Amino acid sequence: MKLLSCLLIAALAPFAVQDDPEPKPVTLGTVTGRIVFDGEIPEVKPLSIKDSQINPECCGDPAKVDRTDRSLLIDSKSRGIQNAVVTLTVPTIDLAIPEEPIVIDQKGCRFEPHIAVVPVGATVRWKNSDPGSHNIHTYARKNSPSNRTIASNADHDTRFKRAEVIKVTCDLHPWMVAHLVVTDATHYAVTDAQGSFDLANVPPGEYTLNVWHESLGTSKAKVVVAKDGSVSPVEVKLAAKPKSRRR
């Protein structure tokens, strides 16, 4: 009887239910690319700032104030667009909120940085490194707008709870302009001087890449991350908006 049982077990062994093998780790990819200008590169003139508008006690030597118009910075060789915001959302990943505040400084009578990405729920720390007072005026619609004076060497924290693009100005120095891109996207980047960006740790799948620029508007592109984590570089072209004709 024991011999029969052993033979039966041996015969059924190949049909026994096997434990599922351990799941293979997901290979994450890095989405890279460039945002480039399409068309004839326009001439960008310096900001129109009168020396009489510059208080040396606040901004220092008027001759040293940076008068670069940062609203459209294009590299003449690569045609890359600086300060474009690139976002991508992975539905299966929770939005990561930075533990430390995102610092926007007022230095040399300019906002630094000019463009900042702020995850929904994150804190922005407005800082003033200049010897004189500055003003923070946020033109928010979905978040609470603010208009506050920041004294020299002081700071103030603000938290943003809803996604939107917010223009920021200093009423005391009208050439000071910045933009906050408050987003609920899981991956984001601001393009460098050559228009390049990279979004790391993106799982395999098909996604929509969203592009925003303060002067050139928005655009979209499809991105596919393969199972092995490979992904083709992305190039998105932005063009100047056509000037409206008055009738």
C-alpha positions in Angstrom: 0.0 0.0 0.0 2.8 2.4 0.9 4.5 1.6 -2.5 1.3 2.4 -4.3 0.9 5.7 -2.5 4.5 6.7 -3.4 4.0 5.8 -7.0 0.8 7.9 -7.1 2.5 10.9 -5.6 5.4 10.6 -8.1 3.0 10.4 -11.0 1.1 13.5 -9.9 4.2 15.6 -9.1 4.5 17.2 -12.5 0.9 18.5 -12.2 1.3 19.9 -8.7 0.4 23.6 -8.3 3.7 25.6 -8.3 4.1 28.7 -6.2 4.1 31.9 -8.3 7.6 33.1 -9.0 8.6 36.3 -7.3 7.5 39.3 -9.4 10.3 41.0 -11.3 11.2 44.5 -10.2 9.8 47.2 -12.4 12.5 48.9 -14.6 12.0 52.7 -14.3 12.9 54.9 -17.2 14.2 58.5 -17.6 12.3 60.7 -20.0 14.7 63.1 -21.6 14.2 65.8 -24.3 14.4 69.3 -25.4 11.9 72.2 -25.9 13.0 74.2 -29.0 11.8 77.3 -30.8 10.1 76.9 -34.1 10.6 79.9 -36.4 12.8 82.9 -36.7 14.3 83.7 -33.3 13.0 87.1 -32.3 15.2 89.9 -30.9 14.8 90.3 -27.2 15.5 93.7 -25.9 16.6 94.5 -22.3 13.9 95.4 -19.8 13.0 99.1 -19.9 14.1 100.2 -16.5 14.7 103.8 -15.7 17.6 104.6 -13.3 15.1 106.8 -11.5 13.1 103.7 -10.7 16.0 102.0 -9.0 16.6 102.9 -5.3 20.3 102.3 -4.6 19.4 101.7 -0.9 17.3 98.7 -2.0 18.8 97.4 -5.3 22.4 98.6 -5.0 24.2 100.2 -8.0 21.7 100.8 -10.8 24.3 99.9 -13.3 24.6 96.4 -11.9 20.8 95.6 -11.9 20.2 92.6 -14.3 18.0 94.0 -17.1 17.6 90.7 -19.0 14.1 90.0 -20.2 13.6 86.5 -19.0 10.2 86.0 -20.5 11.7 84.5 -23.6 15.3 83.1 -23.5 16.3 81.1 -26.6 19.8 79.7 -27.2 20.9 80.9 -30.6 22.8 77.7 -31.5 20.6 74.9 -30.2 17.3 76.9 -30.4 16.5 75.5 -27.0 14.0 77.4 -24.9 14.9 78.1 -21.2 12.4 78.2 -18.4 9.8 76.0 -20.0 8.0 73.8 -17.5 7.6 70.1 -18.4 5.2 67.9 -16.4 4.1 64.3 -16.5 1.6 62.4 -14.3 1.9 58.8 -13.4 -1.6 57.8 -12.0 -0.2 55.0 -9.8 2.3 57.2 -8.0 1.3 59.6 -5.2 2.4 63.2 -5.4 5.6 63.8 -3.3 5.5 67.0 -1.3 8.9 68.4 -0.4 9.6 68.6 3.4 11.6 71.8 3.0 10.0 75.0 1.7 10.7 76.0 -1.9 12.7 79.3 -1.6 11.9 82.3 -3.9 14.5 85.0 -3.2 14.4 88.7 -4.0 18.0 89.5 -4.8 19.4 92.3 -6.8 15.8 93.5 -7.4 15.0 90.3 -9.3 13.1 87.2 -8.3 15.3 84.1 -8.1 14.4 81.8 -9.7 12.3 83.4 -12.4 10.2 80.2 -12.8 9.5 77.7 -10.1 7.5 74.5 -10.0 5.5 74.0 -6.8 3.8 70.7 -6.0 0.2 71.1 -4.6 0.5 71.3 -0.9 4.1 72.5 -0.8 5.2 75.6 1.0 6.9 78.5 -0.7 9.3 80.6 1.4 9.4 84.2 0.1 12.8 85.6 1.0 14.3 89.1 0.7 18.1 89.3 0.5 18.2 92.9 -0.6 18.9 95.8 1.8 15.5 97.4 1.2 11.9 96.2 1.3 10.1 94.3 -1.4 6.6 93.4 -2.2 5.1 90.0 -3.0 1.9 90.3 -5.1 0.5 87.0 -6.3 -2.2 87.0 -9.0 -3.8 83.7 -8.0 -7.3 82.6 -8.9 -7.7 79.1 -7.5 -5.5 79.8 -4.5 -5.7 82.8 -2.1 -4.0 85.8 -3.7 -1.7 87.8 -1.5 -0.1 91.3 -1.4 2.5 91.6 1.3 5.6 93.6 2.0 8.8 91.6 2.9 11.4 93.6 4.8 15.1 93.2 4.3 16.5 89.9 5.5 12.9 88.7 6.3 10.9 85.9 4.9 7.3 84.7 4.7 5.8 81.2 4.1 2.8 80.5 1.8 1.2 77.1 1.0 -0.6 76.5 -2.3 -3.4 73.9 -2.3 -4.7 74.0 -5.9 -2.9 73.6 -9.3 -2.6 76.7 -11.4 0.0 79.1 -12.9 0.5 82.2 -10.7 2.1 85.4 -11.8 4.1 87.2 -9.1 5.2 90.8 -9.1 6.8 93.4 -6.8 4.7 96.5 -6.8 7.7 98.5 -5.6 9.8 97.4 -8.6 7.5 96.8 -11.6 10.1 95.0 -13.7 10.3 92.2 -11.1 8.2 89.3 -12.4 8.2 85.6 -11.7 5.8 82.7 -12.2 4.9 79.8 -10.0 3.6 76.6 -11.7 1.6 74.9 -9.0 1.0 71.4 -10.1 -0.4 68.0 -9.1 1.9 66.2 -11.7 4.1 63.5 -10.2 7.1 64.4 -12.4 8.2 67.9 -13.4 11.2 69.9 -14.6 12.2 73.4 -15.8 14.3 73.4 -18.9 17.9 74.6 -18.8 19.6 77.2 -21.1 19.7 74.7 -24.0 16.0 73.7 -23.5 16.9 70.3 -22.1 15.0 68.4 -19.3 14.9 65.0 -17.8 12.2 63.2 -15.7 13.6 60.3 -13.8 12.0 57.2 -12.3 9.1 56.9 -14.7 7.5 53.4 -14.8 6.7 51.7 -18.1 3.6 53.0 -19.8 2.2 55.6 -22.1 2.0 59.2 -20.9 1.1 62.7 -21.9 3.9 65.2 -21.6 2.6 68.7 -20.9 4.7 71.8 -21.7 4.1 75.4 -20.5 6.0 78.6 -21.2 5.0 82.1 -20.1 5.3 83.7 -23.5 4.8 80.8 -26.0 1.9 79.0 -24.3 1.3 75.3 -24.0 1.9 72.1 -25.9 1.6 68.3 -25.5 3.5 65.2 -26.6 3.1 61.4 -26.2 5.8 59.5 -24.3 6.1 55.7 -24.1 8.4 54.1 -21.6 9.1 50.5 -22.6 9.1 47.5 -20.2 12.9 47.6 -20.1 12.8 51.3 -19.1 14.0 52.6 -22.5 12.4 55.7 -23.9 13.1 57.7 -27.0 14.2 61.4 -26.5 11.4 63.9 -26.9 11.5 67.1 -28.9 8.7 69.6 -28.5 8.5 72.7 -30.7 7.0 76.0 -29.6 6.4 79.0 -31.8 5.6 82.6 -31.2 1.9 83.4 -31.0 0.6 85.2 -34.1 -0.2 88.8 -33.5 -3.9 89.6 -33.6 -5.0 92.0 -36.3 -7.4 94.8 -35.3 -10.3 95.3 -37.7 
